[in-house]
Amino acid sequence: MKLAIVPKQQDGEPFWHVQLALLAAIGLQLLMSKELVFGSKYVMAGSELVLLALISLGIFGKRIQHLLAYLFFVVVAVANVISLGLVIYQLLYTSKVTGTQLLISALAIYLVNVILFGFLYWELDGNHPDEPDFEFPQFTSEKQLSWRPTFFDYLYVSMTNGTAFSPTDTMPFTHRSKFFMGIQALISLITVVLVTARAVNIIG
């Protein structure tokens, strides 16, 4: 698991771009209307920043680093799913939020979903070299024997899965990777198809 060696580098891969992506996810949550966030969005963002800071320090043991990574994922994921539920509730039962706000919130939920699951795939993969969670196309090329995926590669996997609602060039190997890719695709499907379409109708 990648965060077991933070703040050291993994095969020359720096951690700053992971931090930047996670900061972007937290920032996107602040763009949502207050009616679409459970509790205070500033308290939520503050707690997520504290977790990210603890992860980035890398001062804890391997087990604690893993737990912090998964705790960060759970906290942000739960907040994102709750926001999606509140968006759907606003669409169906109330009209307190404008169509523009709903569109912005739906886009934020979608992008947070992409970043968050990219982070999860990056953290999960690589524990067992003989049984990777994902099969990248580079693994089948003899010219790429020394190639190792970086965070950007997992972020790309997450983006394509969230857009196509299925894997594209990179296939999930393990049950857990298939499970998480299925969950991500379902969240994206609800966000893009149901929420965005309905919000566009409201604006029209």
GROMACS elastic network, one bead per residue, 0.5 to 0.9 nm:
[ bonds ]
;  ai    aj funct       b0    kb
    1     4     6  0.58591   500
    1     5     6  0.82079   500
    1    62     6  0.88807   500
    1    66     6  0.73203   500
    1   122     6  0.81567   500
    1   123     6  0.53136   500
    1   124     6  0.58378   500
    1   125     6  0.67880   500
    1   126     6  0.63986   500
    1   127     6  0.55641   500
    2     5     6  0.62467   500
    2     6     6  0.73467   500
    2    10     6  0.70432   500
    2    66     6  0.86440   500
    2   122     6  0.72013   500
    2   123     6  0.52599   500
    2   124     6  0.77219   500
    2   125     6  0.81589   500
    2   126     6  0.77805   500
    2   127     6  0.84632   500
    3     6     6  0.50869   500
    3     7     6  0.79818   500
    3    55     6  0.75504   500
    3    56     6  0.86097   500
    3    58     6  0.78079   500
    3    62     6  0.78951   500
    3    65     6  0.60646   500
    3    66     6  0.65199   500
    3    69     6  0.72613   500
    3   123     6  0.67734   500
    4     7     6  0.87759   500
    4    58     6  0.78508   500
    4    60     6  0.87553   500
    4    61     6  0.74571   500
    4    63     6  0.76554   500
    4    64     6  0.85712   500
    4    65     6  0.57574   500
    4    66     6  0.66080   500
    5     8     6  0.54072   500
    5     9     6  0.70899   500
    5    10     6  0.72585   500
    5    58     6  0.73115   500
    5    62     6  0.77016   500
    5    65     6  0.86593   500
    6     9     6  0.68899   500
    6    10     6  0.83397   500
    6    15     6  0.74063   500
    6    55     6  0.76762   500
    6    56     6  0.66594   500
    6    57     6  0.73593   500
    6    59     6  0.83622   500
    6    65     6  0.83877   500
    7    14     6  0.83351   500
    7    15     6  0.69494   500
    7    55     6  0.87701   500
    7    56     6  0.64499   500
    7    57     6  0.65942   500
    7    58     6  0.54151   500
    7    59     6  0.85468   500
    8    12     6  0.88725   500
    8    13     6  0.88493   500
    8    14     6  0.77176   500
    8    15     6  0.80052   500
    8    58     6  0.84238   500
    9    12     6  0.53066   500
    9    13     6  0.52478   500
    9    14     6  0.52508   500
    9    15     6  0.68762   500
   10    13     6  0.50113   500
   10    14     6  0.70797   500
   10    15     6  0.84417   500
   10   150     6  0.87802   500
   11    14     6  0.87309   500
   11   148     6  0.80188   500
   13   150     6  0.68133   500
   13   151     6  0.83267   500
   14    17     6  0.70247   500
   14    18     6  0.81984   500
   15    18     6  0.53604   500
   15    19     6  0.64481   500
   15    20     6  0.88042   500
   15    56     6  0.82329   500
   15   151     6  0.88005   500
   16    19     6  0.50128   500
   16    20     6  0.61162   500
   16    21     6  0.86758   500
   16    56     6  0.89910   500
   17    21     6  0.61953   500
   17    22     6  0.86280   500
   17   151     6  0.79846   500
   17   152     6  0.84924   500
   18    21     6  0.52117   500
   18    22     6  0.62665   500
   18    23     6  0.85748   500
   18   119     6  0.74701   500
   18   151     6  0.68153   500
   18   152     6  0.85594   500
   19    22     6  0.51728   500
   19    23     6  0.60527   500
   19    24     6  0.85374   500
   19    52     6  0.76704   500
   19    56     6  0.76596   500
   20    23     6  0.50742   500
   20    24     6  0.61716   500
   20    25     6  0.87376   500
   21    24     6  0.50029   500
   21    25     6  0.63630   500
   21    26     6  0.88388   500
   21   115     6  0.65617   500
   21   116     6  0.86964   500
   21   119     6  0.86123   500
   22    26     6  0.63642   500
   22    27     6  0.85937   500
   22    52     6  0.79238   500
   22   112     6  0.86005   500
   22   115     6  0.69419   500
   22   116     6  0.73596   500
   22   119     6  0.80367   500
   23    26     6  0.50980   500
   23    27     6  0.61186   500
   23    28     6  0.85934   500
   23    49     6  0.78029   500
   23    52     6  0.83752   500
   24    28     6  0.60947   500
   24    29     6  0.87563   500
   24   112     6  0.81433   500
   24   115     6  0.84338   500
   25    28     6  0.51184   500
   25    29     6  0.65689   500
   25    76     6  0.86141   500
   25   108     6  0.81976   500
   25   111     6  0.73163   500
   25   113     6  0.84089   500
   25   115     6  0.65630   500
   25   116     6  0.74199   500
   26    29     6  0.53090   500
   26    30     6  0.68436   500
   26    44     6  0.88901   500
   26    45     6  0.59619   500
   26    46     6  0.89738   500
   26    48     6  0.72398   500
   26    49     6  0.77265   500
   26    76     6  0.81011   500
   26   112     6  0.78641   500
   27    30     6  0.52191   500
   27    31     6  0.69336   500
   27    45     6  0.77937   500
   28    31     6  0.52635   500
   28    32     6  0.73074   500
   28   105     6  0.86157   500
   28   107     6  0.89652   500
   28   108     6  0.54325   500
   28   109     6  0.79000   500
   28   111     6  0.78542   500
   28   112     6  0.69116   500
   29    32     6  0.56535   500
   29    37     6  0.83788   500
   29    41     6  0.73044   500
   29    44     6  0.89121   500
   29    45     6  0.75196   500
   29    79     6  0.87692   500
   29    80     6  0.79535   500
   29   105     6  0.81550   500
   29   108     6  0.65569   500
   29   109     6  0.75458   500
   29   112     6  0.76576   500
   30    33     6  0.79998   500
   30    34     6  0.87151   500
   30    41     6  0.62432   500
   30    42     6  0.71908   500
   30    45     6  0.73583   500
   31    34     6  0.89405   500
   31   104     6  0.75547   500
   31   105     6  0.70977   500
   31   108     6  0.73008   500
   32    35     6  0.81713   500
   32    36     6  0.64176   500
   32    37     6  0.71275   500
   32    41     6  0.83280   500
   32    83     6  0.85301   500
   32   101     6  0.73917   500
   32   102     6  0.83687   500
   32   104     6  0.70064   500
   32   105     6  0.50007   500
   32   106     6  0.86639   500
   32   108     6  0.72413   500
   32   109     6  0.87099   500
   33    36     6  0.54019   500
   33    37     6  0.70291   500
   33    41     6  0.89663   500
   33    97     6  0.77405   500
   33   101     6  0.66048   500
   33   102     6  0.81951   500
   33   104     6  0.87596   500
   33   105     6  0.71279   500
   34    37     6  0.54117   500
   34    38     6  0.80634   500
   34    39     6  0.82054   500
   34    40     6  0.73593   500
   34    41     6  0.69172   500
   35    38     6  0.77930   500
   35    39     6  0.89677   500
   35    83     6  0.88819   500
   35    86     6  0.76854   500
   35    87     6  0.85831   500
   35    90     6  0.86692   500
   35    96     6  0.79846   500
   35    97     6  0.74099   500
   36    82     6  0.81895   500
   36    83     6  0.52454   500
   36    84     6  0.77775   500
   36    85     6  0.84185   500
   36    86     6  0.53154   500
   36    87     6  0.59703   500
   36    90     6  0.82343   500
   36    97     6  0.85365   500
   36   102     6  0.86808   500
   36   105     6  0.77551   500
   37    40     6  0.69779   500
   37    41     6  0.61086   500
   37    44     6  0.89923   500
   37    79     6  0.74948   500
   37    80     6  0.84839   500
   37    82     6  0.72212   500
   37    83     6  0.52966   500
   37    84     6  0.89599   500
   37    86     6  0.73341   500
   38    41     6  0.73338   500
   38    44     6  0.86608   500
   38    79     6  0.73014   500
   38    82     6  0.68543   500
   38    83     6  0.70044   500
   38    86     6  0.82831   500
   39    42     6  0.88417   500
   39    43     6  0.78672   500
   39    44     6  0.77500   500
   40    43     6  0.53070   500
   40    44     6  0.63040   500
   40    45     6  0.86718   500
   41    45     6  0.60220   500
   41    46     6  0.84426   500
   42    45     6  0.50246   500
   42    46     6  0.59531   500
   42    47     6  0.85652   500
   43    46     6  0.50021   500
   43    47     6  0.62020   500
   43    48     6  0.86187   500
   44    47     6  0.53164   500
   44    48     6  0.63314   500
   44    49     6  0.87026   500
   44    75     6  0.87625   500
   44    76     6  0.86620   500
   44    79     6  0.80691   500
   45    48     6  0.50725   500
   45    49     6  0.61172   500
   45    50     6  0.86790   500
   45    76     6  0.89647   500
   46    49     6  0.50533   500
   46    50     6  0.62860   500
   46    51     6  0.87711   500
   47    50     6  0.51300   500
   47    51     6  0.64068   500
   47    52     6  0.87107   500
   47    75     6  0.88664   500
   48    51     6  0.51283   500
   48    52     6  0.61703   500
   48    53     6  0.85817   500
   48    72     6  0.67028   500
   48    75     6  0.73594   500
   48    76     6  0.72246   500
   49    53     6  0.60314   500
   49    54     6  0.85770   500
   50    53     6  0.50637   500
   50    54     6  0.62419   500
   50    55     6  0.86408   500
   51    54     6  0.51278   500
   51    55     6  0.62116   500
   51    56     6  0.85987   500
   51    68     6  0.68715   500
   51    69     6  0.82464   500
   51    71     6  0.80532   500
   51    72     6  0.61799   500
   52    55     6  0.50380   500
   52    56     6  0.60539   500
   52    57     6  0.86636   500
   52    68     6  0.83773   500
   52    69     6  0.82892   500
   52    72     6  0.71743   500
   53    56     6  0.50273   500
   53    57     6  0.62141   500
   54    57     6  0.53488   500
   54    58     6  0.69882   500
   54    59     6  0.79386   500
   54    60     6  0.85369   500
   54    65     6  0.86159   500
   54    68     6  0.76946   500
   55    58     6  0.57220   500
   55    59     6  0.82322   500
   55    60     6  0.84413   500
   55    65     6  0.64406   500
   55    66     6  0.89273   500
   55    68     6  0.63535   500
   55    69     6  0.68035   500
   55    72     6  0.88299   500
   56    59     6  0.84795   500
   57    60     6  0.81336   500
   58    61     6  0.80214   500
   58    65     6  0.71316   500
   59    65     6  0.84391   500
   60    63     6  0.80649   500
   60    64     6  0.58845   500
   60    65     6  0.60371   500
   61    64     6  0.53789   500
   61    65     6  0.61459   500
   61    66     6  0.87383   500
   62    65     6  0.51747   500
   62    66     6  0.63500   500
   62    67     6  0.87565   500
   63    66     6  0.52233   500
   63    67     6  0.62813   500
   63    68     6  0.87067   500
   64    68     6  0.60676   500
   64    69     6  0.85354   500
   65    68     6  0.51597   500
   65    69     6  0.62213   500
   65    70     6  0.87306   500
   66    69     6  0.51136   500
   66    70     6  0.62833   500
   66    71     6  0.84840   500
   66   123     6  0.85096   500
   67    70     6  0.51862   500
   67    71     6  0.59000   500
   67    72     6  0.84763   500
   68    72     6  0.60261   500
   68    73     6  0.85434   500
   69    72     6  0.51955   500
   69    73     6  0.63225   500
   69    74     6  0.87360   500
   69   120     6  0.83536   500
   69   123     6  0.78733   500
   70    74     6  0.60967   500
   70    75     6  0.85550   500
   70   120     6  0.79401   500
   70   123     6  0.88738   500
   71    74     6  0.50639   500
   71    75     6  0.60577   500
   71    76     6  0.85744   500
   72    75     6  0.52380   500
   72    76     6  0.61955   500
   72    77     6  0.83236   500
   73    76     6  0.54325   500
   73    77     6  0.58087   500
   73    78     6  0.83919   500
   73   116     6  0.66833   500
   73   117     6  0.82072   500
   73   119     6  0.81304   500
   73   120     6  0.70730   500
   74    77     6  0.50316   500
   74    78     6  0.58652   500
   74    79     6  0.83916   500
   75    78     6  0.53777   500
   75    79     6  0.62222   500
   75    80     6  0.86158   500
   76    79     6  0.51132   500
   76    80     6  0.60535   500
   76    81     6  0.86295   500
   76   112     6  0.84401   500
   76   116     6  0.76469   500
   77    80     6  0.50265   500
   77    81     6  0.61261   500
   77    82     6  0.85258   500
   77   112     6  0.85062   500
   77   113     6  0.75345   500
   77   116     6  0.73271   500
   77   117     6  0.88610   500
   78    81     6  0.51559   500
   78    82     6  0.60647   500
   78    83     6  0.85209   500
   79    82     6  0.51628   500
   79    83     6  0.61804   500
   79    84     6  0.86719   500
   80    83     6  0.50949   500
   80    84     6  0.62539   500
   80    85     6  0.87014   500
   80   109     6  0.61062   500
   80   110     6  0.89566   500
   80   112     6  0.74152   500
   80   113     6  0.74800   500
   81    85     6  0.62103   500
   81    86     6  0.86402   500
   81   109     6  0.81445   500
   81   187     6  0.78644   500
   82    86     6  0.61920   500
   82    87     6  0.85914   500
   83    87     6  0.61101   500
   83    88     6  0.86337   500
   83   105     6  0.82593   500
   83   106     6  0.89461   500
   83   109     6  0.75351   500
   84    87     6  0.50514   500
   84    88     6  0.63019   500
   84    89     6  0.86163   500
   84   105     6  0.84116   500
   84   106     6  0.74343   500
   84   109     6  0.69157   500
   84   187     6  0.84503   500
   84   190     6  0.85463   500
   84   191     6  0.71873   500
   84   195     6  0.84882   500
   85    88     6  0.51641   500
   85    89     6  0.61682   500
   85    90     6  0.86595   500
   86    90     6  0.60940   500
   86    91     6  0.85358   500
   87    90     6  0.51152   500
   87    91     6  0.62378   500
   87    92     6  0.87665   500
   87    97     6  0.87733   500
   87   102     6  0.67567   500
   87   105     6  0.77466   500
   87   106     6  0.76842   500
   87   195     6  0.73366   500
   88    91     6  0.50092   500
   88    92     6  0.62290   500
   88    93     6  0.85048   500
   88   191     6  0.89457   500
   88   194     6  0.82845   500
   88   195     6  0.65422   500
   89    92     6  0.52542   500
   89    93     6  0.57681   500
   89    94     6  0.71514   500
   90    93     6  0.55965   500
   90    95     6  0.61789   500
   90    96     6  0.71026   500
   90    97     6  0.69026   500
   90   102     6  0.85994   500
   91    94     6  0.64311   500
   91    95     6  0.70513   500
   91    97     6  0.84818   500
   91    99     6  0.89505   500
   91   102     6  0.83499   500
   91   195     6  0.76215   500
   91   198     6  0.72135   500
   91   199     6  0.75065   500
   91   202     6  0.88444   500
   92    95     6  0.84847   500
   94    97     6  0.79631   500
   95    98     6  0.70052   500
   95    99     6  0.89871   500
   97   100     6  0.82118   500
   97   101     6  0.62180   500
   97   102     6  0.66601   500
   98   101     6  0.52351   500
   98   102     6  0.62844   500
   98   103     6  0.87235   500
   98   199     6  0.83766   500
   98   202     6  0.79411   500
   98   203     6  0.79165   500
   99   103     6  0.61816   500
   99   104     6  0.86619   500
   99   198     6  0.85201   500
   99   200     6  0.67735   500
   99   201     6  0.81403   500
   99   202     6  0.54591   500
   99   203     6  0.51746   500
   99   204     6  0.88700   500
  100   103     6  0.51061   500
  100   104     6  0.62358   500
  100   105     6  0.85555   500
  100   199     6  0.74180   500
  100   200     6  0.83094   500
  100   202     6  0.87547   500
  100   203     6  0.69903   500
  101   104     6  0.51200   500
  101   105     6  0.60486   500
  101   106     6  0.84704   500
  101   199     6  0.87677   500
  102   105     6  0.50602   500
  102   106     6  0.59691   500
  102   107     6  0.85380   500
  102   195     6  0.78176   500
  102   196     6  0.77306   500
  102   199     6  0.60382   500
  102   200     6  0.89780   500
  103   106     6  0.50417   500
  103   107     6  0.61472   500
  103   108     6  0.85320   500
  103   195     6  0.78653   500
  103   196     6  0.60409   500
  103   199     6  0.60092   500
  103   200     6  0.75362   500
  104   107     6  0.51857   500
  104   108     6  0.61595   500
  104   109     6  0.86295   500
  105   109     6  0.60662   500
  105   110     6  0.85399   500
  106   109     6  0.50839   500
  106   110     6  0.61749   500
  106   111     6  0.86891   500
  106   191     6  0.60903   500
  106   192     6  0.74833   500
  106   195     6  0.66859   500
  106   196     6  0.64622   500
  106   199     6  0.88746   500
  107   110     6  0.50872   500
  107   111     6  0.61885   500
  107   112     6  0.85383   500
  107   191     6  0.81314   500
  107   192     6  0.82889   500
  107   196     6  0.82156   500
  108   111     6  0.52086   500
  108   112     6  0.60069   500
  108   113     6  0.83888   500
  109   112     6  0.52046   500
  109   113     6  0.60562   500
  109   114     6  0.87322   500
  109   188     6  0.85692   500
  109   191     6  0.74801   500
  110   113     6  0.50642   500
  110   114     6  0.63911   500
  110   115     6  0.88832   500
  110   162     6  0.79069   500
  110   187     6  0.80474   500
  110   188     6  0.61330   500
  110   191     6  0.66223   500
  110   192     6  0.76689   500
  111   114     6  0.50420   500
  111   115     6  0.62671   500
  111   116     6  0.84392   500
  111   159     6  0.85401   500
  112   115     6  0.51901   500
  112   116     6  0.58306   500
  112   117     6  0.84359   500
  113   116     6  0.52035   500
  113   117     6  0.61011   500
  113   118     6  0.83686   500
  113   158     6  0.84162   500
  113   159     6  0.89062   500
  113   162     6  0.79165   500
  113   184     6  0.70314   500
  113   187     6  0.78036   500
  113   188     6  0.74982   500
  114   117     6  0.55550   500
  114   118     6  0.60569   500
  114   119     6  0.86317   500
  114   155     6  0.70559   500
  114   156     6  0.87134   500
  114   157     6  0.89477   500
  114   158     6  0.53709   500
  114   159     6  0.54457   500
  114   160     6  0.88527   500
  114   161     6  0.84895   500
  114   162     6  0.64454   500
  114   184     6  0.79710   500
  114   188     6  0.86394   500
  115   118     6  0.50879   500
  115   119     6  0.62068   500
  115   120     6  0.87160   500
  115   155     6  0.64339   500
  115   158     6  0.73340   500
  115   159     6  0.79653   500
  116   119     6  0.51349   500
  116   120     6  0.63293   500
  116   121     6  0.87975   500
  116   155     6  0.86993   500
  116   158     6  0.85500   500
  117   121     6  0.60533   500
  117   122     6  0.83968   500
  117   154     6  0.84358   500
  117   155     6  0.76499   500
  117   158     6  0.60379   500
  117   159     6  0.89111   500
  117   180     6  0.78846   500
  117   181     6  0.81185   500
  117   184     6  0.70804   500
  118   121     6  0.51997   500
  118   122     6  0.61436   500
  118   123     6  0.85769   500
  118   151     6  0.73868   500
  118   152     6  0.81623   500
  118   153     6  0.84360   500
  118   154     6  0.50763   500
  118   156     6  0.74443   500
  118   157     6  0.70330   500
  118   158     6  0.50230   500
  118   159     6  0.77709   500
  119   122     6  0.51131   500
  119   123     6  0.61285   500
  119   124     6  0.86105   500
  119   151     6  0.72389   500
  119   154     6  0.73007   500
  119   155     6  0.70417   500
  119   158     6  0.87877   500
  120   123     6  0.50782   500
  120   124     6  0.60235   500
  120   125     6  0.85003   500
  120   154     6  0.86059   500
  120   180     6  0.87982   500
  121   124     6  0.51824   500
  121   125     6  0.59432   500
  121   133     6  0.81803   500
  121   134     6  0.86257   500
  121   151     6  0.85987   500
  121   154     6  0.60062   500
  121   155     6  0.81020   500
  121   157     6  0.85348   500
  121   158     6  0.79696   500
  121   177     6  0.75170   500
  121   180     6  0.85508   500
  122   125     6  0.56369   500
  122   126     6  0.81275   500
  122   149     6  0.85817   500
  122   150     6  0.74461   500
  122   151     6  0.57132   500
  122   152     6  0.87760   500
  122   153     6  0.84115   500
  122   154     6  0.56268   500
  122   155     6  0.79493   500
  123   126     6  0.79677   500
  123   127     6  0.89224   500
  123   151     6  0.87690   500
  124   127     6  0.69959   500
  124   133     6  0.75174   500
  124   177     6  0.84303   500
  125   128     6  0.78588   500
  125   129     6  0.88888   500
  125   132     6  0.61050   500
  125   133     6  0.53154   500
  125   134     6  0.71530   500
  125   177     6  0.87225   500
  126   129     6  0.58761   500
  126   131     6  0.82428   500
  126   132     6  0.58486   500
  126   133     6  0.72980   500
  126   134     6  0.89750   500
  127   130     6  0.89991   500
  127   131     6  0.82015   500
  127   132     6  0.73323   500
  127   133     6  0.86801   500
  128   131     6  0.52519   500
  128   132     6  0.59642   500
  128   133     6  0.85298   500
  129   132     6  0.56984   500
  131   134     6  0.86898   500
  131   173     6  0.78405   500
  131   174     6  0.79637   500
  132   135     6  0.69531   500
  132   172     6  0.87423   500
  132   173     6  0.67625   500
  132   174     6  0.75628   500
  133   171     6  0.86169   500
  133   172     6  0.59198   500
  133   174     6  0.52272   500
  133   175     6  0.84327   500
  133   176     6  0.78905   500
  133   177     6  0.59155   500
  133   178     6  0.87423   500
  134   170     6  0.65509   500
  134   171     6  0.56332   500
  134   173     6  0.52207   500
  134   174     6  0.75629   500
  134   177     6  0.74085   500
  135   138     6  0.83058   500
  135   139     6  0.67880   500
  135   140     6  0.86264   500
  135   169     6  0.87743   500
  135   170     6  0.56083   500
  135   171     6  0.52448   500
  135   172     6  0.64257   500
  135   173     6  0.65660   500
  136   139     6  0.56600   500
  136   140     6  0.78304   500
  136   149     6  0.79984   500
  136   153     6  0.88819   500
  136   169     6  0.71060   500
  136   171     6  0.68654   500
  137   140     6  0.57364   500
  137   141     6  0.73732   500
  137   169     6  0.65742   500
  137   170     6  0.63588   500
  137   171     6  0.86511   500
  138   141     6  0.54087   500
  138   142     6  0.83837   500
  138   143     6  0.83214   500
  138   144     6  0.57508   500
  138   145     6  0.79035   500
  138   147     6  0.70894   500
  138   148     6  0.86816   500
  139   142     6  0.77636   500
  139   144     6  0.65936   500
  139   145     6  0.67352   500
  139   146     6  0.89653   500
  139   147     6  0.75550   500
  139   148     6  0.86954   500
  140   143     6  0.88560   500
  140   144     6  0.78441   500
  140   145     6  0.83449   500
  141   144     6  0.53783   500
  141   145     6  0.69107   500
  142   145     6  0.55009   500
  143   146     6  0.81888   500
  143   147     6  0.87713   500
  144   147     6  0.51128   500
  144   148     6  0.86616   500
  145   148     6  0.85677   500
  149   152     6  0.78518   500
  149   153     6  0.57431   500
  149   154     6  0.73784   500
  150   153     6  0.53768   500
  150   154     6  0.68011   500
  150   155     6  0.88294   500
  151   154     6  0.52227   500
  151   155     6  0.61252   500
  151   156     6  0.86105   500
  152   156     6  0.61188   500
  152   157     6  0.86300   500
  153   156     6  0.50575   500
  153   157     6  0.63314   500
  153   158     6  0.87180   500
  154   158     6  0.61868   500
  154   159     6  0.85596   500
  155   158     6  0.50089   500
  155   159     6  0.61104   500
  155   160     6  0.86679   500
  156   160     6  0.61329   500
  156   161     6  0.84159   500
  157   160     6  0.53553   500
  157   161     6  0.60650   500
  157   162     6  0.84851   500
  157   167     6  0.73510   500
  157   168     6  0.78482   500
  157   169     6  0.82871   500
  157   170     6  0.67666   500
  158   161     6  0.51210   500
  158   162     6  0.59704   500
  158   163     6  0.84920   500
  158   167     6  0.87047   500
  158   181     6  0.78870   500
  158   184     6  0.81035   500
  159   162     6  0.51162   500
  159   163     6  0.60900   500
  159   164     6  0.85126   500
  160   163     6  0.50362   500
  160   164     6  0.57719   500
  160   165     6  0.75743   500
  160   166     6  0.75359   500
  160   167     6  0.68222   500
  160   168     6  0.66253   500
  160   169     6  0.89261   500
  161   164     6  0.53765   500
  161   167     6  0.52098   500
  161   168     6  0.71342   500
  161   181     6  0.69892   500
  161   182     6  0.87644   500
  161   184     6  0.75425   500
  161   185     6  0.62119   500
  161   188     6  0.87420   500
  162   165     6  0.52800   500
  162   166     6  0.74799   500
  162   167     6  0.88941   500
  162   181     6  0.84735   500
  162   184     6  0.64421   500
  162   185     6  0.52651   500
  162   186     6  0.84721   500
  162   187     6  0.82279   500
  162   188     6  0.54689   500
  162   189     6  0.77413   500
  163   166     6  0.79732   500
  163   185     6  0.79459   500
  163   188     6  0.73340   500
  163   189     6  0.83845   500
  163   192     6  0.88363   500
  164   167     6  0.73540   500
  164   168     6  0.77238   500
  164   185     6  0.80465   500
  165   181     6  0.85471   500
  165   182     6  0.80291   500
  165   184     6  0.80841   500
  165   186     6  0.73874   500
  165   188     6  0.72620   500
  165   189     6  0.68533   500
  166   181     6  0.77244   500
  166   182     6  0.78483   500
  166   185     6  0.67964   500
  167   170     6  0.61665   500
  167   171     6  0.59708   500
  167   172     6  0.75684   500
  167   181     6  0.80209   500
  168   171     6  0.71407   500
  171   178     6  0.88242   500
  172   175     6  0.80320   500
  172   176     6  0.87017   500
  172   177     6  0.55748   500
  172   178     6  0.56116   500
  172   181     6  0.80098   500
  173   176     6  0.85325   500
  173   177     6  0.67274   500
  173   178     6  0.72303   500
  174   177     6  0.53530   500
  174   178     6  0.63643   500
  174   179     6  0.86387   500
  175   178     6  0.51406   500
  175   179     6  0.60396   500
  175   180     6  0.86912   500
  176   180     6  0.61753   500
  176   181     6  0.84772   500
  177   180     6  0.52749   500
  177   181     6  0.60358   500
  177   182     6  0.84571   500
  178   181     6  0.51334   500
  178   182     6  0.60405   500
  178   183     6  0.86512   500
  179   182     6  0.51464   500
  179   183     6  0.63193   500
  179   184     6  0.87195   500
  180   183     6  0.50298   500
  180   184     6  0.61156   500
  180   185     6  0.85256   500
  181   184     6  0.50767   500
  181   185     6  0.60731   500
  181   186     6  0.85669   500
  182   185     6  0.51278   500
  182   186     6  0.61705   500
  182   187     6  0.87369   500
  183   186     6  0.51505   500
  183   187     6  0.63396   500
  183   188     6  0.86718   500
  184   187     6  0.52499   500
  184   188     6  0.61961   500
  184   189     6  0.85380   500
  185   188     6  0.50689   500
  185   189     6  0.59647   500
  185   190     6  0.86404   500
  186   189     6  0.50344   500
  186   190     6  0.62704   500
  186   191     6  0.85757   500
  187   190     6  0.53025   500
  187   191     6  0.61565   500
  187   192     6  0.86147   500
  188   191     6  0.50297   500
  188   192     6  0.59149   500
  188   193     6  0.81475   500
  189   192     6  0.53592   500
  189   193     6  0.56428   500
  189   194     6  0.75421   500
  190   193     6  0.56054   500
  190   194     6  0.52821   500
  190   195     6  0.66579   500
  190   196     6  0.88335   500
  191   194     6  0.59149   500
  191   195     6  0.51124   500
  191   196     6  0.64483   500
  191   197     6  0.89938   500
  192   195     6  0.60308   500
  192   196     6  0.52357   500
  192   197     6  0.71578   500
  193   196     6  0.60816   500
  193   197     6  0.58401   500
  193   198     6  0.83346   500
  194   197     6  0.55567   500
  194   198     6  0.61187   500
  194   199     6  0.85864   500
  195   198     6  0.52651   500
  195   199     6  0.60488   500
  195   200     6  0.86299   500
  196   199     6  0.50635   500
  196   200     6  0.61586   500
  196   201     6  0.86674   500
  197   200     6  0.52417   500
  197   201     6  0.64353   500
  197   202     6  0.88956   500
  198   201     6  0.50738   500
  198   202     6  0.63967   500
  198   203     6  0.88656   500
  199   202     6  0.50434   500
  199   203     6  0.63899   500
  199   204     6  0.86475   500
  200   203     6  0.51392   500
  200   204     6  0.61522   500
